[in-house]
Amino acid sequence: MSIEATSDQIRQKALASLVDNFLKQGHSPEYAQVLAVSTIFQTDLDLRNAQMARLLAWLKQEHHDIYVSALSVVEKTCEEFERRVQQG
C-alpha cells in the first residue's frame, strides 16, 4: 500500500472521528462536517509548516551552501503565491 493511500485512509478515519466528536458536542451534521474538515486542514497546514521549518533549519546547519538557494526558492514561491492571490 502506498504512503498516499495510507495517508488518505488516515484522513478519512480522522474526519469520521472528528465529525462524530462534534456531533456528540451537539453540533448539526452539516456544521460538524465543516468543523472537522477545517480542523484537518489546519492541522495539515501546521504539519507542512513544521516540515518546511525543520528542513530549512537542517539545511542551514548541515548544508549552508544549499540553504541559501532553498531559502530563495521558498521566498520566491511565497511572492508568486501572493501575486496570484492579489490578481484573483
Legacy VTK file of the C-alpha trace (Angstrom):
# vtk DataFile Version 3.0
C-alpha trace
ASCII
DATASET POLYDATA
POINTS 88 float
0.000 0.000 0.000
1.382 3.415 -0.940
2.034 6.209 1.535
-0.609 8.339 -0.207
-3.246 5.624 0.113
-2.402 5.139 3.780
-2.495 8.896 4.328
-5.925 9.107 2.667
-7.232 6.306 4.890
-5.900 8.053 7.983
-7.504 11.326 6.924
-10.840 9.596 6.303
-10.734 7.934 9.726
-9.759 11.224 11.361
-12.567 13.015 9.541
-15.141 10.441 10.630
-13.882 10.546 14.213
-13.919 14.340 14.340
-17.398 14.548 12.826
-18.617 12.042 15.415
-16.966 14.045 18.193
-18.536 17.309 17.038
-21.938 15.596 16.711
-21.621 14.392 20.311
-20.971 18.010 21.308
-24.379 18.879 19.857
-23.411 20.421 16.519
-25.594 19.819 13.485
-24.315 17.213 10.994
-23.511 19.883 8.404
-21.627 22.074 10.863
-19.825 19.079 12.374
-18.572 18.174 8.896
-17.328 21.741 8.278
-15.609 21.873 11.664
-13.924 18.519 11.072
-12.667 19.464 7.607
-11.399 22.804 8.932
-9.604 21.091 11.801
-7.888 18.601 9.499
-6.977 21.331 7.011
-5.416 23.498 9.745
-3.541 20.526 11.181
-2.212 19.676 7.727
-1.027 23.275 7.254
0.670 23.203 10.651
2.412 19.950 9.730
3.609 21.339 6.387
4.914 24.476 8.085
6.770 22.409 10.672
8.252 20.197 7.951
9.451 23.204 5.964
10.913 24.903 9.032
12.721 21.741 10.082
14.070 21.131 6.588
15.341 24.701 6.296
16.920 24.541 9.764
18.651 21.289 8.843
19.905 22.735 5.568
21.180 25.825 7.355
23.111 23.716 9.856
24.338 20.875 7.639
24.397 22.298 4.091
24.640 26.069 4.294
25.507 26.371 0.596
22.203 24.695 -0.339
20.296 26.522 2.405
20.775 29.885 0.732
19.334 28.574 -2.539
16.498 26.731 -0.779
15.528 29.839 1.161
15.471 31.793 -2.099
13.129 29.218 -3.658
10.821 29.390 -0.626
10.752 33.193 -0.731
10.063 33.248 -4.489
7.250 30.736 -4.041
5.710 32.965 -1.382
5.978 36.029 -3.628
4.427 34.161 -6.571
1.575 32.930 -4.413
0.875 36.406 -3.027
0.914 37.834 -6.548
-1.606 35.210 -7.746
-3.869 35.897 -4.763
-3.816 39.622 -5.482
-4.613 39.025 -9.150
-7.609 36.932 -8.192
LINES 1 89
88 0 1 2 3 4 5 6 7 8 9 10 11 12 13 14 15 16 17 18 19 20 21 22 23 24 25 26 27 28 29 30 31 32 33 34 35 36 37 38 39 40 41 42 43 44 45 46 47 48 49 50 51 52 53 54 55 56 57 58 59 60 61 62 63 64 65 66 67 68 69 70 71 72 73 74 75 76 77 78 79 80 81 82 83 84 85 86 87
